[in-house]
Amino acid sequence: MSADPVLHPPPLPKASRRGLAQEAADLLREAIFSGHFPPGSQLREVELAGSLGVSRGSVREGLALLQREGLVRSVWHRGTTVIDVTVEDIEEVYTLRAALDRLAATSAQRSSAESQLDELDSLVGAMADEIGGAAADDVSGARLLALDLAFHDRIYDAAGNRRLTAAWHAVRSQVHLFQLRRIALGHEHYRARVVDEHRELAALLRSDDRETLARRAEEHVDSARRSLLDGLSSPA
């Protein structure tokens, strides 16, 4: 079940340097991920400029950066909103991610260095520590997700394909938002699978079994897709 909406969210942090669109985009992205601006929220330039302490031009440019990431949508005469988590968007994003992750995993299997594989193992260990070091209700889904995304970032790095990495970054923010929604709707499902699924991927990356790795990389994404869709279809 998703958390109750925050009626009076805390103020946004001020941008430390005026006029930087990238910093405005970074602050707004974090505000979206933290739930300050839930999916579907309207983002008004004048209000955001005042909250962040930057010009409307910087906010406008920052929102344009987030639009290129697919995290917000701008419609003429209707303004800019955070994307909604719809069935259509879920199907599109996760289908694309499955194809990208399959290619990234099989490419990394061929080209990764031992140090890169060791880093993946360390991230899996950190996930296990996060779960094992706290009571079930205290496990942070946001921290687990940060480790999860870092794991996949490292696979793309190890793949050594700049265009593939660029394609991943084009959908990464959307994946982040959708996974946060998945966790909010079914934290238990995510917590129960996150370590074992990533541990298996890390082990397969060290193997010569390309076919199984490719299949598991796709199944890993499909499991997330089905979990999110199930959560959305369940009664509140």
Secondary structure by P-SEA (a helix, b strand, c coil): ccccccccccccccccccccaaaaaaaaaaaaaaccccccbbbbaaaaaaaacccaaaaaaaaaaaaaacccccccccccccccccaaaaaaaaaaaaaaaaaaaaaaaacccaaaaaaaaaaaaaaaaaaaacccccccaaaaaaaaaaaaaaaaaaaccaaaaaaaaacaaaaaaaaaaaaaacaaaaaacaaaaaaaaaaaaaccaaaaaaaaaaaaaaaaaaaaaaaaaccc
